Amino acid sequence: MDSGKRVVLGRIAGLYGVHGWVKVYSETSPIENIFSYAPWIVGASERRVSQWRRHGKGLVAHLDACDDRESARALIGEPVAIRRDQLPPPSSDEFYWIDLQGLEAETLDGRSLGRVSHLIETGANDVLVIRGERERLVPFVWGQFVADVDFERGRIWVDWDPDF
């Protein structure tokens, strides 16, 4: 696992007021958890949140060195990321999606399916998107479709028919 990887937690979604505040779209659950991590990487710079609050169903924040509407406008659309090593270590039966991305997916009998491109949240379970000679969607259900993950070898073993 690359501790220097960036993990995107949200993005700067718009302006709020005239004093450099921005609207923040959060992909964390609950959405306020985005403020549990500091510093943020926004664009090419590390930024600290000096203040934040809920605003309606969303969030607004003031970032250090962003004191007017024009400096805030330059951040619109920028991802809000952190370094991978800012996340707490997962428990033995948990995985961060960012750590699974890029792993070589292999069937139990040793046939390569491709690499994990990304994951999709479906509500019932997460789904691995594996891209090789074609794209496959494999439910991330431990013990049923996912047999093992080995980060040192860069592999994930799945119980999956390669013809499916």
Backbone hydrogen bonds, N-H to C=O, Kabsch-Sander energy under -0.5 kcal/mol:
donor,donor_aa,acceptor,acceptor_aa,energy
3,S,1,M,-0.8
5,K,2,D,-1.6
7,V,82,I,-3.1
8,V,6,R,-0.6
9,L,80,V,-3.2
10,G,80,V,-1.3
11,R,25,Y,-2.3
12,I,78,E,-2.7
13,A,11,R,-0.7
13,A,23,K,-2.6
14,G,23,K,-1.1
16,Y,21,W,-2.1
21,W,16,Y,-0.6
22,V,61,A,-2.8
23,K,14,G,-2.5
24,V,59,L,-2.4
25,Y,11,R,-2.9
26,S,24,V,-0.6
27,E,9,L,-3.5
33,N,30,P,-2.2
34,I,31,I,-1.3
35,F,32,E,-2.1
36,S,33,N,-2.2
37,Y,34,I,-0.9
40,W,47,R,-2.9
41,I,81,A,-3.4
42,V,40,W,-0.6
42,V,45,S,-2.7
43,G,41,I,-0.5
43,G,79,P,-0.6
45,S,42,V,-1.7
47,R,40,W,-3.1
50,S,48,R,-0.6
50,S,62,H,-2.5
51,Q,62,H,-1.4
53,R,60,V,-2.2
55,H,58,G,-2.5
58,G,55,H,-2.2
59,L,24,V,-0.8
60,V,53,R,-2.5
61,A,22,V,-2.4
62,H,51,Q,-2.8
63,L,20,G,-0.6
64,D,48,R,-2.9
66,C,63,L,-1.2
69,R,18,V,-0.9
72,A,68,D,-1.9
73,R,69,R,-2.4
74,A,70,E,-1.3
75,L,72,A,-1.6
76,I,73,R,-1.2
77,G,12,I,-3.2
78,E,75,L,-2.4
80,V,10,G,-2.6
81,A,41,I,-2.2
81,A,79,P,-0.6
82,I,7,V,-1.8
84,R,5,K,-2.8
85,D,3,S,-1.8
86,Q,83,R,-2.2
87,L,84,R,-1.7
94,E,91,S,-2.0
99,D,96,Y,-1.1
100,L,96,Y,-1.1
100,L,97,W,-0.9
101,Q,97,W,-1.7
102,G,116,V,-3.3
103,L,100,L,-1.9
104,E,154,G,-2.9
105,A,114,G,-3.3
106,E,156,I,-2.5
107,T,111,R,-2.8
108,L,158,V,-0.8
110,G,107,T,-1.9
113,L,105,A,-2.9
114,G,105,A,-1.0
115,R,131,R,-2.4
116,V,103,L,-2.6
117,S,115,R,-0.6
117,S,129,V,-3.2
118,H,129,V,-0.9
120,I,127,V,-2.2
122,T,120,I,-0.6
122,T,125,N,-1.1
127,V,120,I,-2.4
128,L,138,V,-3.4
129,V,118,H,-2.8
130,I,128,L,-0.7
130,I,136,R,-3.0
131,R,115,R,-2.9
131,R,129,V,-0.5
132,G,130,I,-0.6
132,G,134,R,-1.8
136,R,130,I,-2.9
138,V,128,L,-2.4
138,V,136,R,-0.6
140,F,126,D,-3.4
141,V,139,P,-1.8
142,W,140,F,-0.6
143,G,146,V,-3.0
144,Q,141,V,-1.4
145,F,141,V,-2.6
146,V,141,V,-2.1
147,A,145,F,-0.6
147,A,157,W,-2.7
148,D,157,W,-1.3
150,D,155,R,-3.1
154,G,150,D,-0.9
155,R,150,D,-2.3
156,I,104,E,-2.5
157,W,148,D,-2.7
158,V,106,E,-2.7
159,D,145,F,-2.6
160,W,158,V,-1.3
164,F,161,D,-2.1
